[in-house]
Amino acid sequence: MRAGRWSEKGRCYLVTTTTAGRRRFFDRPEAAQIVLDCLAWLEEHERIRRLSAVVMPDHLHAVIELGTASLPSVMHSLKGFTAKGVNAVEARSGPVWQRQYHETALRDGSAVREAIRYCLLNPVRWGLTTAPGEFPFCFCAYPIDSL
């Protein structure tokens, strides 16, 4: 986390992390699915609650609510597990993610909704799809038309 920041259980966060060298690892569906599956695993083990996520070709945006784990622990697990899986898919070794990530603590329900919209509109802004929620490598815990 950035200096002066802390993670708080039960708090919602928008997290963004980028691939090493902005390499487009997640153009491959198998690689993108590894990230979504890892987020689901983290939720199954009550470390987070997934609210929204989008795996873009070279980065990830996710809106999560912290459960039993700290944000640094969640990000360490996410990056470590997915790097192993992506490297296996790519038949390579080496870093997949940049070391840093960006987090924004979301203060209220309207900030959470805005962050979820931001995630879902990212593939539209990139020209990868024409409508939010149609991109295959996104997740939203809520009906998109309710946002």
N, C-alpha and C positions, 0 to 999 in steps of 0.2 A: 504494500500500500504506500501511497505517497506520504511524505513526512507530515506529521501532525494529524493524521487520520487514524481512525480506529474502526473496527467492525463491531456491530452490535446485533446480537441474536434477536430475531424477529423483525429487523429492519430490512426494508427493500432497497436494492441497489441496481443501478444500471452499470454493467461491466462491459468493457470493450477490450479485446486483446487482438493483436496483430501477429501474423506469421513472420518468421525470421526472413528478413530481406524482402518482405511483401510477396513472397513466393505464393503462387496460386495453387496451393495443395488441394483446396476444396472444390476445384472444378470437377474432380473425380467424385461421383456420388458415394462410393464406398468410404472415402475419407470423410466427407461431410457427415455421413450417417454415424460414424464413430463418435463425433462430437455430440450429436443429438442423443445417442445412446448413453454416453457418459453422463450427460445432464440428467437423463431419466434415472440412471443408477444412483446418482447423488441424491435425487429426490426420494427414491425407494428406501434409501438408508437414512432418511430424515436429516440429511446435512443441509439441504436447501428445499425450497418450494419453487418450482419453475413457474414463472408467469408468462414469459415470452423469450424466444431465442431465434436468431437467424444466423446461419452459417454462410457467410459470404465467401467468395473465392479466396480472399487473403485475410479475412478477419472474422471475428465473432462478436456479436452484440447479444447480451442476455439481460433480462430483468428477472432477478431472483429475490426471494426472501430467505434470509439466513435461518437455518434451523439449529442443529446441534453443533455445527462447526463454525469456525471463524472464516472470514472472507479470504485471508491469506492461505489457510488450509484448503479451502474449496478450490481456489485457483491453482494451488500446487498439485492437488489431486487431478484436476481437470487437465492441466497441461501435461503432466507426467503420463497419465494413462493414454490420452489421445496421441501424444507424440509417439509412443510405442506402437500404437495401432496404425497411425499414418505412415510411419517409417516401414512397417511391414507391408502395407498396401503398395507403397512406392518402391519397395525393395532398395531401401537406402538407410543410411544412418545419419545422425546429426540433429541439430536443433530444428524443431518445427515452429516453435513460438518465440517471439521476442520475450525477454525476461520480464519486462514491465507489463502492466495492465492499467487501465484507467477505470476508476470507480466513481460513481456519483451516488451519494445517499439520497434516497427519495423521501421527502418529508411528509407527503400526504397522498391521498387517493388520486387527486388530479395530476400530480407529478408522476405517479405510477402509470396512469393512463397515457400521458404524453410520452413516457419512455417506451411503453409497449407500442404505441403508434409509430414512434421513431424506428423501432426494430422492424416492424412489419412493412414500413414504407421504404426501407433501405434497398431491397431488391428492385423496387419500382424506380427509385432514383438512379440506380445503376443500369437501368434498361434491361434487367434480367427477366422481368415479368411486367404485366400491365396492371395488375390489381393486387392489393395487399392480401396476403394469405395464400396466394396461388403458387408462390415459390416453394419448390419441394423440400427445401432444407430450412423450414421455419416451424416454430411451435408457438401456439398461443393457448393459454388456459381458459380463455374466454371467447365467446362468439365474436368474430371480428366486427360484425355490424353493431355490436353493443358498445364499441369503443368510440 
